[in-house]
Amino acid sequence: MHIHILGICGTFMAGIAVLAKQQGHTVTEGADVVVFYQPEALNWSLDQVAKSLQNAWIFNQIDALIQHVVASANSNDHILIMSNGSFENIHARLLTALT
């Protein structure tokens, strides 16, 4: 089975992608670049997920993640943040940094 996951950047969807790949399914992603936040409290590593993607980055600090996105973003890019928490107010901080 071929599974296409849009929004694989969240830890839940990333876990689903890993499980599908382990079961032998083909998983493709709907993003040119994926940036993960790996908080210290997350008790599993995103390394396996990132290695399965063509252009993925993992950051342990929100400041470094924001700096990377700002440095990499072009004026016509679409940036999607998928999260189940505020992650140190990343939404507002990224918008401020991009303007």
Secondary structure, 3 states (H helix, E strand, C coil): CEEEECCCCCHHHHHHHHHHHHCCCEEEECCCCEEEECCCCCCCCCHHHHHCCCCEEEECCHHHHHHHHHHHCCCCCCCCCCCCCCCCCHHHHHHHHHC
